[in-house]
Amino acid sequence: MVATKTAAAAVLLVLLALQGAGGCPKQCKCDAKTQEVACTGKGLTEIPFGLPVDSKRLIITDNNIAEVTGRQLSKLSLLEYLELSNNKISKIHSGAFKKLVKLRSLLLAGEHLQ
């Protein structure tokens, strides 16, 4: 009986840890089936932390993001599509997309890049 309770508690702890690691930032909508995260029109000033690491599509449009550093993107190695259109991006740091080895589409329409 004690072993069963201990095993159940261990499973619960693992599930809670996984949920925290792959949760969805409160400003975003995450679809586990399509592996898409959308954070549109939320007034964000930076790419949110805590994005699901298995995300394949990330849409962060119509916000107030001024620069892209890559620290929030570094764990998204499965990302294939990234849209950052209609923010206020004026600077993209060197290596910001370095860890995005599967990235096929990058949309930056309406930005102020020089």
C-alpha positions, 0 to 999 in steps of 0.5 A: 500500500505504501509503495503504491502511494509512493509510486503515485506521488512520484508520477504526480511530481513528474507530471507537474514538472513536465507541465511546468516545463511545457506550459503556456505563457498566460499572454499566449494561446497554445495548441498542443495538437498543432504545436502552435503558440500565438501571442497576438496583440497583447502589448508584449515588450519581449518574447515571453519566457516559458514557451513550450519547447515542442512548439513548431509554430510561434506567432507573436504579432501586433505587440511592442517588441523592440529587440530580439535577443534569442534567450527566449528562443534558445530552447525552441529547436523544433520551431519551423515557423516564426512570425514577429510582424508588426512589432517595433523591432529595430534590433535583432542580436547576432545569433538570435536565431542560431538554435532554431535549426529547423526554422523554415519561415521567418516573417518580419513584416512591418518592422523598423530594421536597418 
